[in-house]
């Protein structure tokens, strides 16, 4: 597991998980119940940088439901970490 900050400190990803097969899961955590496209801009940036390399982005938020934010980027309630 890693985190990422670019050289300027303008972009960052809270958590990167790299599987043995090279797949990347990028996670951003936001303290909002209503995430917006602005909240996924760093995940989109990373997806563009990885090119053909498989990746998925998760935006963890305080809202109640899962929904798609962009291609290969999902908004997921942080409560889903401890609920069944």
N, C-alpha and C positions, 0 to 999 in steps of 0.2 A: 504494500500500500504506500502511496505517495500523495503529496499535494503539489500543485504547480503554480508558479508565479512567473510571468515573463520578465525579461530583463528590466523593463521600465516600471514594473509593478502595476501596470494598467489592467492586466488580465490575470485571472487566477481561477483555479479549480480547487474546491475544498478537499476532495478525496479522489484519487485515482487508484483503481484496482486493476492489476494486470494478471490475467489468467496464464496458465502454462502454455496455452495454445496461442498466446499473443493478443487475445481479445481484451479490449479496454472497457471498463465501466467507469464513467466519470460522474461524480456526484457533487451537486451544489446544494447547500442547505440555506433556506431563506425563512425568515421569521414573518411570513405572511400567509394568510388563508386564501388569498386571491392572487396567485402568481401571474405575471405578465410576460410578454415576449422579451421585454427588457431584462427580466430575471434569468433568461436562458442565453443571453448573448455570448457569454464565455464558453458555454457548452457548444454552441454553434461554431464559434471560432475554433475550438479544439477539433470538432468533427471535420471542418474544412482542412485543418492542418494534417490530420491523419490520412486523408485521401481514401484509398481503397481499403485501408486497414479496418477490420471490423470494430465497431464501437457503438455503445449505447450511452445516452446521458439520462440521468435521473435528477430531477429537481425535487428535493424533499421540502415540503411545506406544511403549515399547520392546519390546512383545510381538511375537509372530510372525504374527498374523492380522488380517484386516479383519472387522469385525462392526458391526451397527447398535446404537447406544446409545439412540436416541430417534428420533422422527419428524424426518427430514431431518438427522440427526446420525450420522456414522459414526466409528468408531474405526479408525485406520489406522496400521500400523507405520511408525515414522519411517524405518526401513531401506528402505521402498519408494521413498524419494526418490532413492536411488542404485542400486537393483536393477532388473532388467528383468522 
